[in-house]
Amino acid sequence: MLVLVINSGSSSLKYQVRDTANGELLAKGIIDRIGEDAVPDHGAALEELSRRLPDVLGGRSIDAVGHRVVHGGERFSEPVLVNNEIVRSIERLSPLAPLHNPASARGIRAVHDKWPKIPQVAVFDTAFHRTLPEQAWRYALPNSLYRRYGIRRYGFHGTSYGYVAPAAARFLGIEPGEFDAVIAHLGNGASVAAIQGGRSIDTSMGFTPLEGLVMGTRSGDVDPSILVFLLREGYDADTLDDLLNRESGLLALGAASDMRTLVEAAAGGDEAATLALNVASYRLAKYIGAYHVAVGGAQALVFTAGIGENAWEFRELTVNRLGALGITLDPEANRKRGSEARLISTADSAIPVLVVPTDEEEAIAEATAETVARDFAAPAGAAGS
């Protein structure tokens, strides 16, 4: 099946075309500056995409479209075939992900307007974490806030965790359903998940993707009373939102949000960059230790995503803080790069440490194909024809 994978942002549309029969990646790209004169909306972006597709499809047609949707709330625990009611549900969840869900809904509607007969599937970042027990997803707040506003821990990066966890288990020769691990998805947005029996039982991101680790521009965990204090000092909600999501994290500590820039600056003696790396690695190590306990003793520690896969210096900083757990890195193995899953710990490490590349687009394509095959007799596509 040929699947078009779409990740709709407010001002961009990322796409890939994948053949799920053989795993082949046929095309990928981005259409940006949506909202400007050349690409006024997501419909115009789809028109541009339709002009690009024939050159790569070789006369074949798209069979289905899979969309990354950040927030599925409590309703969605698996990928779903899209209809009008599903789109409305995604839009109703927009207050929980105001930067992401509205754009996803616009992308879905644009595809329907362009190719109305092609089945579409929504794949939710939060779905993998619907297995969290109540002791993990509950906040110690009045129950009325949960009932009225849905305030609880949801977790994110679920599509990545759902791809990486079984891949890591297979690498170690463990049945995915018997795998206990701590997985760190480290990119500009970063989170950690506690995996027990192949299922998520805790994760660092919460009601929104802001909670948890120090990220590129996001603060991660802060004392909530700081926000109350700043409100009383004259800050408003929008200013606080910008402060926490766009002006904090590595950027605030080290004057750069890019990990490579910070590593280079720290190596050159920059004290602010060194502080940023120390704060971020310390926070991550604390979560790893906590989740090692949460799963009853992890069978592996796994790093994934852009920073997790490529920043050996940051992996080293983090794992060097885990000596009390008996976890040790092989310095040479840790410095090696590769596109395959690999072991980077020493032979006498208490548990193995792995780097397992993630591929969220492949996961979305496979989930789309499985959902369409299960729920819909897909008609011949029209895209690219």
Disulfide bonds with the S-S distance in Angstrom:
none
